[in-house]
Amino acid sequence: MPRDSATTVTPDLLTAVTALAEAERNLTEQLQALSRARAARHDAHAHRDALIHAELDRNVPVVELCKVTGLTRARIYQIRENKP
C-alpha cells in the first residue's frame, strides 16, 4: 500500500529510517572490507604459487613442498599445471 505524502513523521518512523540508513552504511563498509580481503588472499595465493613454481623449477621434490607448505600433493600438481 503506497504511503500518503501527507503522513506525519513520527519519532518511531524517524528512528527506523535512521537505523536503516546506518545498517546500509555498515553493510557497504563490510562489503568493501570483504573485497579488500579477497584481493589480498588472491595476491597471497599468486605469490605462493609463484614460489612453488620456482621450487619445482629447482627440482625440489613435491613431497618436500608438501611438508613445507602444508598443501597436498594433488594441490601442488594443480599449481604446477596452472589449474585453479
BAKOL-689535 format. One record per residue (C-alpha): residue number from 1; residue in one letter; chain; x, z, y. Coordinates in nm, 4 decimals, decimal comma, padded with zeros to 6 digits. Layout:
! BAKOL-689535
SITE   i aa ch       c1       c3       c2
SITE NUM  A  A        X        Z        Y
...
//
This chain:
! BAKOL-689535
SITE   i aa ch       c1       c3       c2
SITE   1  M  A  00,0000  00,0000  00,0000
SITE   2  P  A  00,1581 -00,1047  00,3341
SITE   3  R  A  00,2165  00,1684  00,5876
SITE   4  D  A  00,0298  00,1612  00,9153
SITE   5  S  A  00,2733  00,1164  01,2023
SITE   6  A  A  00,0941  00,3963  01,3867
SITE   7  T  A  00,1781  00,6507  01,1150
SITE   8  T  A  00,3179  00,9706  01,2580
SITE   9  V  A  00,6755  01,0525  01,1677
SITE  10  T  A  00,6712  01,3965  01,0162
SITE  11  P  A  00,9733  01,6226  00,9699
SITE  12  D  A  00,9445  01,5745  00,5923
SITE  13  L  A  00,9473  01,1964  00,6277
SITE  14  L  A  01,2450  01,2112  00,8621
SITE  15  T  A  01,4310  01,4362  00,6176
SITE  16  A  A  01,3571  01,1990  00,3291
SITE  17  V  A  01,4727  00,8925  00,5225
SITE  18  T  A  01,7900  01,0710  00,6321
SITE  19  A  A  01,8623  01,1788  00,2737
SITE  20  L  A  01,8083  00,8228  00,1520
SITE  21  A  A  02,0489  00,6828  00,4118
SITE  22  E  A  02,3108  00,9429  00,3133
SITE  23  A  A  02,2671  00,8582 -00,0559
SITE  24  E  A  02,3162  00,4876  00,0216
SITE  25  R  A  02,6380  00,5634  00,2136
SITE  26  N  A  02,7666  00,7768 -00,0730
SITE  27  L  A  02,6848  00,5070 -00,3265
SITE  28  T  A  02,8650  00,2459 -00,1171
SITE  29  E  A  03,1735  00,4689 -00,0958
SITE  30  Q  A  03,1666  00,5297 -00,4710
SITE  31  L  A  03,1373  00,1578 -00,5431
SITE  32  Q  A  03,4322  00,0853 -00,3161
SITE  33  A  A  03,6382  00,3558 -00,4880
SITE  34  L  A  03,5445  00,2106 -00,8269
SITE  35  S  A  03,6529 -00,1340 -00,7128
SITE  36  R  A  03,9902  00,0013 -00,5973
SITE  37  A  A  04,0365  00,1888 -00,9256
SITE  38  R  A  03,9583 -00,1227 -01,1286
SITE  39  A  A  04,2094 -00,3249 -00,9267
SITE  40  A  A  04,4759 -00,0567 -00,9774
SITE  41  R  A  04,4053 -00,0462 -01,3509
SITE  42  H  A  04,4287 -00,4257 -01,3712
SITE  43  D  A  04,7630 -00,4186 -01,1872
SITE  44  A  A  04,8938 -00,1434 -01,4146
SITE  45  H  A  04,7940 -00,3347 -01,7279
SITE  46  A  A  04,9508 -00,6541 -01,5950
SITE  47  H  A  05,2740 -00,4658 -01,5253
SITE  48  R  A  05,2660 -00,3052 -01,8719
SITE  49  D  A  05,2064 -00,6448 -02,0331
SITE  50  A  A  05,4999 -00,7947 -01,8423
SITE  51  L  A  05,7247 -00,5125 -01,9627
SITE  52  I  A  05,6102 -00,5664 -02,3220
SITE  53  H  A  05,6798 -00,9394 -02,2915
SITE  54  A  A  06,0282 -00,8596 -02,1632
SITE  55  E  A  06,0950 -00,6247 -02,4534
SITE  56  L  A  05,9646 -00,8785 -02,7041
SITE  57  D  A  06,1957 -01,1383 -02,5478
SITE  58  R  A  06,4822 -00,8940 -02,6119
SITE  59  N  A  06,3716 -00,8844 -02,9789
SITE  60  V  A  06,2607 -00,5214 -02,9707
SITE  61  P  A  06,0588 -00,4629 -03,2884
SITE  62  V  A  05,6832 -00,4388 -03,2446
SITE  63  V  A  05,6831 -00,1081 -03,4329
SITE  64  E  A  05,9199  00,0399 -03,1740
SITE  65  L  A  05,6992 -00,0834 -02,8910
SITE  66  C  A  05,4019  00,0802 -03,0625
SITE  67  K  A  05,5854  00,4118 -03,0765
SITE  68  V  A  05,6888  00,3958 -02,7107
SITE  69  T  A  05,3631  00,2664 -02,5632
SITE  70  G  A  05,1054  00,4193 -02,7954
SITE  71  L  A  04,9481  00,0768 -02,8414
SITE  72  T  A  04,8541 -00,0625 -03,1803
SITE  73  R  A  05,0425 -00,3490 -03,3394
SITE  74  A  A  04,7299 -00,5609 -03,3001
SITE  75  R  A  04,7284 -00,4968 -02,9240
SITE  76  I  A  05,0997 -00,5764 -02,8941
SITE  77  Y  A  05,0354 -00,9053 -03,0746
SITE  78  Q  A  04,7459 -00,9809 -02,8403
SITE  79  I  A  04,9674 -00,9174 -02,5405
SITE  80  R  A  05,2386 -01,1375 -02,6919
SITE  81  E  A  04,9820 -01,4175 -02,7292
SITE  82  N  A  04,8406 -01,3543 -02,3774
SITE  83  K  A  04,4978 -01,2623 -02,5088
SITE  84  P  A  04,2819 -01,0196 -02,3111
//
